[in-house]
Amino acid sequence: MNKVILINVSGGDRPGLTSSLADALAAYQVRVLDIGQAVVHETLALAILIELTAGEEFTPLKKDLLVRAHDLELKIQFTPVSQQAFEHWVRSQGKFRFIISILGRVITAAQLAKISAAISTHGLNIDRIERLSGRLSLTGSASNPNACIEFEISGGTDTSPALRTELMTFTREFEIDIAFQRESIYRRNRRLVAFDMDSTLIQAEIIDELAKLHGVGDQVSAITAAAMRGENVVAARPSRATLAGVIAFSPACRRR
């Protein structure tokens, strides 16, 4: 097997870093076997797995990359990959893969600790973590901020049912939402998501808000609370559907 080298680069991010390093590699006609890049708080982490052509020595390329990294103020590390390690990496591409999306007002270390521990306990590995939400302000100036991160995980066996069940307990413990999906090309093509609106998409019950506009907010809220607890509403009291009809056609609501 030809020489396979893993190159890890880190440092302050700015435009042109990846192209400069790729230009140095191109001079030696190497083949790129794998590549991954992430930027966290303007700090770059780049990894490239390369294969040298037959008979090509790595020393000249290594020297050029060291000089290029020094000029760019980057740290660079080289790790030779054995044939056994490379073949193991190739065989692992048939693993079961899943996506875990976490959504909440904030993402805390306690949440990450519990979720990552559950992933490990069920024999799965975290391959990628990515922030999907906007950058949160420390001043609290943004109204109703949300935080969302996504895990891509994989494993040799499908332990997703047990993991999914455990993750659902965290939604109640931490008051966060967790979506669990099988990673596939079909997941990426989805364009429609259907879910409950009241107390899910918004932190309120629409029927209660309409009732407040009509002056019967307390009565309707009491019925809503009882229904949410699974209690039977007394027959003498108007149903939520009846109240909804009264509210919807009331002059107060029509004016709005």
Secondary structure, DSSP 8 states (H G I E B T S, - for coil): ---EEEEEEEEE--TTHHHHHHHHHHTTT-EEEEEEEEEETTEEEEEEEEE--TT--HHHHHHHHHHHHHHTT-EEEEEEE-HHHHHHHHHGGGSEEEEEEEEES---HHHHHHHHHHHHHTT-EEEEEEE-S----SS--SSS--EEEEEEEEESS--HHHHHHHHHHHHHHHT-EEEEEE-SHHHHT--------BTTTBSS-HHHHHHHHTT-HHHHHHHHHHHHTT----TTS--HHHHHHHHHTSHHHHH-
